């Protein structure tokens, strides 16, 4: 079986909910996979288990050299993939001629663009930031064009941010694991329980969603929020005193804690501003919701409407207070069975088109024909 090395940009103990099912579980059926993570606390190389290597943070600039020093023979590897980090990619490409492996680059999310747009929302973006982004984008494009294959989360992401990339592209979107579906726990209350998980900041404008709830003339809803910044969450909620009693704030520490919370909800909240950054891919939290057959309220954009059908497998609406309020009122007036049916329809749709097992098989085929 051919060997495949995946050099991530992630730390050892971060959430690997995308990498785990796709690379460790399903792609492992097609290749012998080894995954490299980094550690800020360990000073020496470690082979953690049969699937992963741990390198000290200091080795990020030269991971190939560091692995060779620890007995890893790159003559055995047919493929080396890099996740997000172009400094690591530069080193992997530099060593390519020596070791004769094929190189893949995975772009999961344009983090630099996200920071630039967040700074703009906070009135912190400068002219130098814009120039610096253009220079880095040019450099990234040249590096990706040296690769054998490019693996963005969506084709739109490539077209929006790296339109001059010419190398072969295979899209790897976020997906769900068909073997890890959560049971949807039906709560006893009559209210609809809406759930939001993830980052809250000015760029995501969650105040628009809360403002929509604030105008609803009903108390038959709860809003469950799990965010890593409870102080920001509390400050945001304080601006809407009419619904404070309807809001529950959580701080899920692990993926399992988050999934257990989601399973107790009825509807996921995934409405995001209608901008290219958010329209270019499906947020991971949407997949988390539908893994529990929890249907979502989402922004009506090309990406979402290509997957979900409004009022059948999800709820799509424009990102403004009145549109969101109308959609929320419609959902609150549905029966529990009607809400459940939408969730089940959405989960079935994702199992058909966004399934890690199928994506791994398609990726294996693409790699084998390089």
Backbone torsions as a table, in degrees:
resi	resn	phi	psi	omega
1	UNK	NA	134.3	-179.8
2	UNK	-66.0	148.6	-178.9
3	UNK	-97.3	143.2	-176.9
4	UNK	-133.9	123.2	177.7
5	UNK	-108.1	128.6	178.9
6	UNK	-114.8	109.0	-179.6
7	UNK	-94.1	109.9	-177.1
8	UNK	-88.7	173.3	171.3
9	UNK	-105.6	14.5	-171.0
10	UNK	-103.1	153.8	176.0
11	UNK	-79.9	161.6	-173.4
12	UNK	-55.2	-42.3	-170.4
13	UNK	-106.6	14.3	176.0
14	UNK	-77.3	170.8	-178.9
15	UNK	-70.3	120.5	-179.5
16	UNK	-110.6	41.1	-173.2
17	UNK	-68.2	-21.0	174.2
18	UNK	-89.3	-49.0	-175.7
19	UNK	-63.5	-43.1	-175.7
20	UNK	-56.1	-61.4	-176.5
21	UNK	-65.3	-39.0	-176.1
22	UNK	-76.4	-54.3	-172.7
23	UNK	-85.6	-45.1	-176.9
24	UNK	-75.6	-34.8	-170.5
25	UNK	-96.8	-57.6	-170.7
26	UNK	-93.3	-40.6	176.8
27	UNK	-68.7	-22.9	178.2
28	UNK	-64.5	-15.6	176.3
29	UNK	-77.9	-16.0	-176.6
30	UNK	-110.2	-27.8	-179.6
31	UNK	-138.2	159.6	171.2
32	UNK	-83.9	107.9	-170.7
33	UNK	-97.7	134.0	166.7
34	UNK	-125.6	135.0	-176.8
35	UNK	-118.1	133.1	180.0
36	UNK	-101.8	124.0	171.5
37	UNK	-115.4	167.5	-179.2
38	UNK	-120.5	155.3	-178.1
39	UNK	-131.1	134.5	176.6
40	UNK	-85.2	-11.0	-175.9
41	UNK	-108.8	-28.4	-177.7
42	UNK	-85.4	142.6	-177.2
43	UNK	-104.7	-7.4	-176.7
44	UNK	-132.7	157.0	176.2
45	UNK	-59.5	144.3	177.5
46	UNK	-143.3	132.1	170.4
47	UNK	-92.3	99.9	-168.9
48	UNK	-69.0	-44.6	178.0
49	UNK	-156.2	-170.0	-175.7
50	UNK	-70.3	-7.9	-176.8
51	UNK	-112.9	-13.6	-171.5
52	UNK	-141.5	148.7	171.9
53	UNK	-113.2	146.8	174.8
54	UNK	-116.3	127.1	175.4
55	UNK	-114.6	146.4	173.7
56	UNK	-61.8	151.8	-179.7
57	UNK	-54.4	-33.7	-177.4
58	UNK	-64.3	-17.7	-178.8
59	UNK	-91.9	8.0	-178.9
60	UNK	-62.4	-30.5	-176.8
61	UNK	-78.2	-20.4	-179.5
62	UNK	-143.0	60.9	-175.2
63	UNK	-65.7	-33.7	-179.4
64	UNK	-65.1	-47.4	178.0
65	UNK	-60.5	-43.0	-179.3
66	UNK	-64.1	-40.2	178.9
67	UNK	-67.6	-39.8	178.3
68	UNK	-61.9	-39.9	179.4
69	UNK	-62.8	-21.8	-179.9
70	UNK	-104.3	23.8	169.0
71	UNK	88.8	9.6	178.4
72	UNK	-83.7	121.2	-177.2
73	UNK	-96.4	110.8	-176.6
74	UNK	-77.1	-6.3	172.0
75	UNK	-65.7	-19.9	-179.0
76	UNK	-84.3	-14.3	-172.1
77	UNK	-98.6	127.2	177.6
78	UNK	-86.9	-31.7	-175.6
79	UNK	-135.1	139.5	170.5
80	UNK	-129.0	121.7	179.1
81	UNK	-112.1	147.7	179.8
82	UNK	-123.5	137.8	179.4
83	UNK	-104.3	112.8	168.4
84	UNK	69.3	-39.9	-168.5
85	UNK	-84.8	111.3	-177.1
86	UNK	-76.6	-20.6	173.6
87	UNK	-66.9	-42.0	175.2
88	UNK	-65.0	-42.2	179.8
89	UNK	-59.0	-42.0	-179.5
90	UNK	-58.3	-43.2	179.3
91	UNK	-67.3	-41.9	179.5
92	UNK	-63.6	-40.7	178.1
93	UNK	-67.4	-37.5	179.5
94	UNK	-61.5	-34.0	-178.1
95	UNK	-88.9	-4.7	-174.3
96	UNK	-59.4	-46.1	-177.6
97	UNK	-62.6	-34.6	-179.5
98	UNK	-69.1	-40.6	-171.9
99	UNK	-104.4	-12.6	175.4
100	UNK	60.0	39.3	172.2
101	UNK	-98.1	164.2	174.9
102	UNK	-94.7	144.9	-172.6
103	UNK	-114.5	132.9	174.6
104	UNK	-119.6	146.9	175.2
105	UNK	-124.0	125.4	-179.6
106	UNK	-103.5	122.1	172.8
107	UNK	-109.7	109.3	-176.5
108	UNK	-86.2	-34.4	-177.6
109	UNK	-164.6	135.3	-179.2
110	UNK	-75.9	79.9	-172.1
111	UNK	-61.2	-37.6	-178.6
112	UNK	-65.6	-39.9	177.8
113	UNK	-64.4	-41.4	179.2
114	UNK	-60.2	-43.7	179.5
115	UNK	-64.4	-41.1	-179.6
116	UNK	-61.4	-43.0	-178.0
117	UNK	-74.8	-31.8	174.4
118	UNK	-66.2	-42.1	177.1
119	UNK	-62.2	-38.0	178.2
120	UNK	-64.2	-42.2	178.8
121	UNK	-63.4	-30.4	179.0
122	UNK	-94.8	10.5	179.6
123	UNK	58.9	39.6	179.8
124	UNK	-116.3	-2.8	-176.7
125	UNK	-74.8	136.6	179.3
126	UNK	-116.0	166.2	176.9
127	UNK	-60.5	-37.9	179.2
128	UNK	-63.7	-35.4	177.1
129	UNK	-61.1	-41.4	-179.4
130	UNK	-65.4	-45.6	179.1
131	UNK	-62.9	-44.0	180.0
132	UNK	-61.0	-39.8	178.7
133	UNK	-63.4	-41.0	179.6
134	UNK	-63.9	-41.3	179.1
135	UNK	-64.3	-45.3	-178.9
136	UNK	-67.3	-36.8	178.3
137	UNK	-63.8	-41.5	177.6
138	UNK	-61.0	-44.9	179.8
139	UNK	-64.6	-44.9	179.2
140	UNK	-60.2	-43.6	-179.8
141	UNK	-58.7	-45.0	179.5
142	UNK	-62.6	-40.4	179.7
143	UNK	-66.6	-45.1	-179.6
144	UNK	-63.2	-33.8	179.3
145	UNK	-70.7	-13.3	173.3
146	UNK	-85.6	-12.3	-178.4
147	UNK	-78.0	165.6	176.7
148	UNK	-85.7	-27.7	179.6
149	UNK	-155.4	144.6	179.4
150	UNK	-113.1	134.4	-173.3
151	UNK	-123.6	72.8	177.5
152	UNK	-78.5	166.7	177.9
153	UNK	-71.1	-28.8	177.1
154	UNK	-153.5	157.5	176.2
155	UNK	-67.1	-33.7	178.7
156	UNK	-63.3	-36.0	177.7
157	UNK	-60.6	-44.1	177.6
158	UNK	-63.2	-46.9	-175.9
159	UNK	-67.0	-32.6	-178.6
160	UNK	-77.5	-38.2	-170.0
161	UNK	-117.0	-21.4	-177.8
162	UNK	-136.6	54.1	-171.1
163	UNK	-66.4	-17.2	-179.6
164	UNK	-94.3	6.7	174.6
165	UNK	-71.3	127.0	-176.7
166	UNK	-112.5	-11.0	-176.9
167	UNK	-68.6	161.6	179.8
168	UNK	-54.9	134.1	-177.9
169	UNK	-118.6	132.7	171.8
170	UNK	-128.6	119.3	-175.7
171	UNK	-78.9	129.0	173.5
172	UNK	-118.0	95.6	-179.5
173	UNK	-81.2	165.1	169.2
174	UNK	-62.4	149.0	-174.5
175	UNK	-151.0	-174.8	176.5
176	UNK	-119.8	152.0	179.5
177	UNK	-88.8	115.3	-176.7
178	UNK	-63.5	-15.6	-179.8
179	UNK	-96.6	-3.9	-178.9
180	UNK	-129.1	76.4	176.1
181	UNK	-107.6	134.1	-176.9
182	UNK	-89.5	146.3	175.6
183	UNK	-75.7	132.2	178.4
184	UNK	-82.9	111.7	-177.6
185	UNK	-84.2	117.4	179.6
186	UNK	-80.7	117.8	177.9
187	UNK	-75.7	163.7	-173.9
188	UNK	-85.6	-18.8	-176.9
189	UNK	-70.3	160.6	179.1
190	UNK	-84.2	-16.1	-176.2
191	UNK	-73.4	159.3	171.6
192	UNK	-88.8	132.4	-178.2
193	UNK	-105.6	112.8	179.9
194	UNK	-96.6	141.4	-174.7
195	UNK	-127.1	133.3	172.4
196	UNK	-123.3	128.6	176.4
197	UNK	-126.3	138.6	174.0
198	UNK	127.2	-164.6	-176.5
199	UNK	-72.0	140.1	171.3
200	UNK	-120.5	121.7	178.0
201	UNK	-157.1	179.1	-177.3
202	UNK	-62.5	-34.0	-176.9
203	UNK	-65.8	-35.5	-177.4
204	UNK	-82.8	-15.5	171.7
205	UNK	50.7	47.1	-179.7
206	UNK	-66.1	-16.9	175.6
207	UNK	-58.0	-31.6	178.8
208	UNK	-62.2	-40.3	178.7
209	UNK	-67.9	-45.4	179.0
210	UNK	-63.4	-36.9	177.8
211	UNK	-63.1	-37.3	177.4
212	UNK	-65.3	-44.3	176.3
213	UNK	-60.9	-38.4	-176.1
214	UNK	-61.2	-25.4	-178.0
215	UNK	-95.1	3.5	-179.2
216	UNK	-85.0	128.3	-179.1
217	UNK	-90.5	66.0	179.2
218	UNK	-161.4	150.7	174.4
219	UNK	-114.2	16.1	-176.7
220	UNK	-90.6	48.0	175.8
221	UNK	-151.4	153.4	170.8
222	UNK	-127.5	145.7	175.4
223	UNK	-115.2	115.5	177.9
224	UNK	-100.6	126.9	-177.9
225	UNK	-126.3	127.4	173.1
226	UNK	-121.8	112.6	-178.1
227	UNK	-137.8	154.6	-179.5
228	UNK	-81.6	-2.2	-179.9
229	UNK	-124.6	77.7	-176.7
230	UNK	-61.7	-29.0	179.7
231	UNK	-67.0	-45.6	177.9
232	UNK	-62.6	-40.7	179.6
233	UNK	-61.1	-46.4	-179.3
234	UNK	-63.3	-41.6	178.4
235	UNK	-61.7	-39.6	-179.5
236	UNK	-66.4	-45.7	-177.4
237	UNK	-65.6	-32.3	-177.9
238	UNK	-62.8	-19.2	179.4
239	UNK	-77.3	-7.7	-176.7
240	UNK	-128.6	71.0	-175.0
241	UNK	-60.6	-25.8	-178.4
242	UNK	-65.2	-24.5	-176.2
243	UNK	-116.3	7.7	-176.7
244	UNK	-57.7	-37.4	-179.8
245	UNK	-70.7	-12.6	-179.4
246	UNK	-96.9	0.6	-174.8
247	UNK	-108.2	134.3	174.3
248	UNK	-121.0	127.8	-177.7
249	UNK	-107.3	132.3	180.0
250	UNK	-126.0	165.5	176.1
251	UNK	-139.2	75.1	-178.4
252	UNK	-62.9	125.6	-176.4
253	UNK	-87.7	-28.3	-176.2
254	UNK	-127.5	165.7	177.1
255	UNK	-60.8	-40.4	-178.7
256	UNK	-65.3	-41.2	176.5
257	UNK	-60.5	-40.8	-179.9
258	UNK	-64.7	-45.6	-179.3
259	UNK	-64.1	-35.1	178.1
260	UNK	-66.8	-36.6	176.7
261	UNK	-68.0	-45.7	-178.9
262	UNK	-58.9	-39.9	-177.3
263	UNK	-62.7	-20.0	-179.8
264	UNK	-91.4	-1.5	-179.1
265	UNK	-96.1	173.5	178.2
266	UNK	-108.7	-37.8	-172.7
267	UNK	-139.7	136.4	175.4
268	UNK	-90.5	143.5	176.2
269	UNK	-103.9	113.2	-178.1
270	UNK	-135.1	28.5	177.4
271	UNK	-76.3	126.7	-179.7
272	UNK	-131.6	154.1	179.1
273	UNK	-53.3	147.2	-175.8
274	UNK	-81.8	72.2	178.6
275	UNK	-127.8	159.0	-174.3
276	UNK	-56.5	-38.7	-177.7
277	UNK	-56.5	-42.2	-178.3
278	UNK	-90.4	-22.1	-177.8
279	UNK	-82.4	-11.8	-172.5
280	UNK	-83.9	-8.2	-180.0
281	UNK	-158.8	166.2	177.5
282	UNK	-89.4	122.4	179.6
283	UNK	-58.7	144.2	-179.7
284	UNK	-58.7	-31.9	-177.7
285	UNK	-65.6	-29.5	176.4
286	UNK	-62.2	-40.9	178.3
287	UNK	-67.7	-36.9	175.9
288	UNK	-61.0	-44.1	179.1
289	UNK	-60.1	-50.2	-174.9
290	UNK	-73.1	-18.7	172.2
291	UNK	-62.3	-25.6	175.8
292	UNK	-101.8	12.8	-177.7
293	UNK	59.1	32.3	175.3
294	UNK	-93.2	115.3	-179.9
295	UNK	-72.9	156.7	-172.9
296	UNK	-120.0	149.7	165.4
297	UNK	-93.2	121.5	-175.0
298	UNK	-132.2	161.7	175.8
299	UNK	-72.8	138.9	178.8
300	UNK	-77.9	98.4	175.2
301	UNK	-136.1	176.1	-174.5
302	UNK	-61.9	-41.3	-178.6
303	UNK	-63.5	-50.7	-177.1
304	UNK	-66.4	-40.0	-178.1
305	UNK	-72.9	-16.6	175.3
306	UNK	-77.7	-15.4	-178.5
307	UNK	-108.7	-47.2	-171.5
308	UNK	-110.0	146.4	175.9
309	UNK	-104.9	125.6	-176.4
310	UNK	-57.3	132.7	178.3
311	UNK	68.2	5.6	177.3
312	UNK	-119.3	-50.4	179.6
313	UNK	-121.1	1.2	177.8
314	UNK	-179.4	-175.8	177.9
315	UNK	-127.1	122.3	-177.0
316	UNK	-114.8	135.5	176.1
317	UNK	-155.7	164.0	177.8
318	UNK	-67.5	156.0	-178.5
319	UNK	-91.0	77.6	170.8
320	UNK	-148.8	158.9	-171.5
321	UNK	-55.4	-47.7	-174.6
322	UNK	-68.1	-40.5	179.1
323	UNK	-64.9	-43.2	179.3
324	UNK	-66.1	-42.9	179.5
325	UNK	-59.4	-45.5	179.5
326	UNK	-60.3	-40.9	-179.8
327	UNK	-68.6	-40.7	179.1
328	UNK	-64.3	-42.1	178.7
329	UNK	-62.4	-40.2	176.9
330	UNK	-59.6	-45.1	-177.5
331	UNK	-67.3	-43.2	-178.9
332	UNK	-59.5	-31.3	-178.9
333	UNK	-85.4	-4.2	176.8
334	UNK	-78.0	157.7	173.1
335	UNK	-77.6	163.0	177.6
336	UNK	-60.7	-38.3	-179.6
337	UNK	-64.4	-38.0	179.3
338	UNK	-66.9	-40.0	177.4
339	UNK	-65.3	-44.4	179.7
340	UNK	-59.3	-40.3	-178.9
341	UNK	-63.2	-39.6	177.8
342	UNK	-63.0	-41.0	177.8
343	UNK	-63.6	-42.0	179.7
344	UNK	-67.2	-38.3	177.3
345	UNK	-63.7	-41.2	179.5
346	UNK	-67.1	-40.9	178.2
347	UNK	-63.3	-42.2	178.5
348	UNK	-62.0	-41.6	179.1
349	UNK	-61.0	-44.2	179.9
350	UNK	-67.9	-36.9	176.9
351	UNK	-63.5	-28.7	179.0
352	UNK	-76.7	-38.0	-171.5
353	UNK	-120.4	-18.3	-178.1
354	UNK	-128.3	68.7	-170.1
355	UNK	-122.8	119.2	-175.3
356	UNK	-56.5	-35.6	-178.8
357	UNK	-63.6	-44.2	179.7
358	UNK	-70.0	-40.6	179.2
359	UNK	-61.4	-42.1	179.2
360	UNK	-61.5	-41.6	179.2
361	UNK	-64.5	-41.8	179.1
362	UNK	-67.5	-39.8	178.5
363	UNK	-64.5	-42.9	178.2
364	UNK	-57.5	-41.7	178.2
365	UNK	-63.0	-43.9	179.4
366	UNK	-62.1	-40.8	180.0
367	UNK	-67.8	-38.0	-177.2
368	UNK	-70.7	-19.7	-179.4
369	UNK	-100.7	5.0	178.0
370	UNK	-63.5	NA	NA
